[in-house]
Every structure is written in C-alpha cells, then in structure tokens.
C-alpha cells in the first residue's frame, strides 16, 4: 500500500520529484522495467522515470533489505546497456525511521567492482522541502519534525489550497496513507477530509487491490479444496480464464 502510493505520486507528479531530486522541474515519463529486460522482485517499490537526457531511478522502501545494493548496480548496468548515453540518478528513499545501519549503505562492492547510489532517509529531511511542491506534500509528516501532528495540520492546509479537485483528492489520500506510518488514524481523519480522499484514484486503487487480494485468497482456498474450476468461477462470478490465471500463478 505504501509503496504503491509513493509510486503513484512519482508517476503523476514527476516534475515535483525532478525539482527535489534533480534540481530542475523537468517533465519525466515512466520507463517500463521491461524495456531494460528487467523483472524486479517488487515492481511496486520501483519507479523508473526518464527525460530526453537522463534517467531517474527511485526505490521506495519501508525497511532496508540486503538485496538493495546489488539491485541498484543491476539496474544501472541494464540502463547503460539500453541507453549508454544517458546518465542515471539512483535514489533509495526510506520511509520509516529505523536504527538499522543498513539505511546508511549507499554502495555495492564486489572484488574490483564498486557502485554508489544515493540514500534519503525521510526522517532526516526538513519538512519545508515537501511542503514546497504539491506532489511531495504527503511525505511531510514523515520528515524531520518534532510535532508530526502539527505538520499534518500544515499538510491539510496546503491540500485545501490545491486548485485542481482531482489532484487535491489524490494528494489528500496519499497524505493520509503515508501519515499512518507515524500517526494514529483518529488524528489523521480529524485533520484530513475523508470525503475528499474517497474520491481519489489512490483510494479507489487501494480498495480494488484489497478486493483482488481477498478474491485471490478465496480462489486459492477453493482450489486446494479440490473444487472444479467452473464451479469456482460461477461461485465468485469470475471467468474460467481468470480462475486459470490464478491457478497458474500459484503453481509457478
């Protein structure tokens, strides 16, 4: 849920991310991992954006993982193979504060190979950075603030000032989702309007994702009980092809 929210923000407010990470408000378009012949372990944690002259690779993570440094090297070499003339800026963004030393690792070394990337720990970043750009507002409550509730109150005020209704609802929903990493729901919903959130693409996507996961679990449970595919499809109002697809994915 958190990774998908970050991915949505990076895709739909790429100019704001470019202003923050690249220092210039350039429009970026999504670069599909498949174009780099890449099958990432967690596609929802990864976002690749490109302009005519460069590539921005962002990894959003709740907690550090041992495989991240090598993955950054892997993505970089694949990017160079496909676009040898394009520099790539690589950033791992950690969302939730932790004492782990792994969030300070910014390189991968193997024998004579050494590769470096950038690491951003949101809890060390000033809140002003995120309140400056609409697409970054949802990260403010996770920033270096002594009073996250007061910061979320500022977030709510900034959200109210966004003129575009669709952008306003999406940023409001994303702000609520990410703030849940640090604040109780009662506080969040007392400051951010639930009615605006429920109209957002982010909110609807989360609901759809939850429904799909529940449906998948039900199909798997019925398959394990030995029910026929057509019976499962009829019971859950699915097509035979949809049931077969879930069955296949479970067998891989």
N, C-alpha and C positions, 0 to 999 in steps of 0.2 A: 504493500500500500504506500509506504513512504517513498520507496524507490520510484514507483510509477508516478507519484505526484511530482517528484523532482524532475523526472523525465518529461512530463507534460510541460512544466514550466520552461525547461531548457528549449524544448521544441517550439513553443508558442511565443516565447519572449526571448528569442535568441539574441536580438540586438542588445538587450539589457545584460545578458550574460557576457556578450562580447565587450561591452563597456567595462564590466567588472574585471574580467579575466584577461582581455586582450588590450584594454586601454583605449578602444575606439568603438563607436556604435555602428558596426558594420552588420549588414544582414547576412545571416548564415542559414544554410539549408541542411536538412538532415542527410547524412551519409549512411546508407544501409550497411550493416556489418557484412552482409553477403557480398557486397562489392569488393570487399577485401578478402574474400574467400575465408570468412571468419565465422565460427559458430561459438559465440561466447557462452560461458556457463550460465550467466544470469543476464539475459538480454535487457531486463527491466532496470538493471543497475548501470547500464552503459548508454552513453549518448555520444554519437559522432556527428559533428557539425562541420560544414566546410564553406569557405568563400572561394572566390576565384584564385586566391593566392595562398591560402593556408587551411589547415585542419585543426579543429579544436576537439580534443578527446576528453570527456569528463566521466569519471566514475563516482557515483554516489554510494556511500556505504554507511550503514548504521554502526558497525563494528569492524575492526580490522580482520583481514583474512590472510593466511600465509601465502596464498597463490597470487595476490595482487601484484607484487613487484614483477614477477615473471610475465604476468598478463600484460603489463604496461610495455615491457620490451617486445612481446609478441605482437601487440597492436601496432607498435611503432615500425617494426620491420615490415609488417604486411602493408602498412600505409605507404612506406617508402617504395615497396615493390610496385604498387599500383600508381602512386603519384610521386615519383622520385624528385620532382622539383618543388614540392610543397612542404614547407616546414610544418611540424605538428606540435601544438602546445598540449601537454598532457597534465591533467589535474585530477587528483583523488580528493574528494570532498567528504569528510567525516561529519555526520550529522549530530551524533550523540556523544556527549563527553564521556571519556574513559581514562583510566590510569594506565592503560596498556602502552608499553613503549613502541608497539607496532605502528601506532598512528604517527610516529615520527620517522618511519622508514620511507625514504624518498629515492631509493635506488635499487637496482638489481645487479649483482656481481657474480660472475662465473668464470673462473680461470682468468683469461685476459679480456673478458667481456665486461663492460661496465656501462650501465644505462641509468640515467637520472630522470626523475619526473617531479612535479610539484605536488605538495600536500597542503590542503587547507583544513584546519580544524575550526569549525564554525564557532565553537565556544570561545575562541580567542580573537574573533573578528569584531570590530566595533559595529554597533547597531546602525550607526549613521550610513554605513555603506549600503545596507539593504533597504533602508527607508528612502533612499535616493531614487531607486528605479522600481517601477510597478512590478515587474516580473521577479524581483528579488525580495519584495516585501514579506512573503511567507517565511523567509529564513530569519527574520529579525528576532523572533522570540527565542531562537537557538544561539544567538550571538553572545558576546561578552557583555552581559548586562547584569547588574546586581538585583534588578527587580523585573523579572520576566513578565509579571502581570502588568506592570506599568508600560512595558514595551509593547505588549499585546494591545493595550489600550491605544497606543500611538498607531499601531498597525490598523486597528479598526477605524481610526480617524482618517488614515491615508486611503484605506479602501473606499470609504464614503466619498472621497474626492475624485475617484476614478470615473471619468465621464461615460465610458463605454459600458453598458449594462452586462454584456457577456464577459468582458474582461474582469469587471468588478465581481461578478459571481464566482468566476473561476479562481481568482486570487483570494477571495474570502474563504472559499472551501479549502484551498491549498494551505492557507494560513492556519485554519483550524486543525487540519490533519497533522501538520508538522509541529504545531504548538503542543499537541498531545504527547510529544516526546518529553515535555518539560512541565506541563501544567495539567491540572485536573479538568475534566470535561465541563464541570459546573462553571468554572471560571471562564473557560473558552466560550461557552454558549451564552454567558452573561454579557460578553463583550462583542461577539460577532453574531450577526443576524442569521439565524438558521434558515429563514425563508429565502434569503439571497443564495445561500450555499446550495440549497436543494435544487435550484435552477441550473446549477453549473454542470459543465461537461465532466469535470473531475468527479463530482459527487455521483453522477449517473454511471460513470465508468466503474467506480468502486462498487456500486450496487450490482452492476452487471457482472463484475468479476466475482463478487461473493456468490451470486446466483449460479454462475458457471461452475465454481468450485464445489458448491453443495450438490449440484446436479451430477458432476463427475463422480463424486464420492458415492452417490446413490447408485449410479450405473455400475461402478466397480463392485460395490457390495452385492448387487443383484447378480452380476456375472459370476462372482465367487460362490453364490448360492446355486449356480447351475441353471438359472432361468434362460430360456431361449431369447435370442436377440430380438425377434419380432414381438415377443411379449413385453420385453423391457421397453422397446420403442413405443409400443401402444400405451403402456402404463405411464410413461413420462412425457408423452406427446412429442417424441423425437422421431427423426427418420432413421431407417436402418443404417444408412451411411454414417450418421452421427454416432450411433452406438458402436459401429465397427471401428470408427476412428479412435474412440476412447479405448476400445478393446486392444487395438493395435499398439497404441502408445503405452499401455500398461504392460504389454508383452515384450517391449524393447528393453 
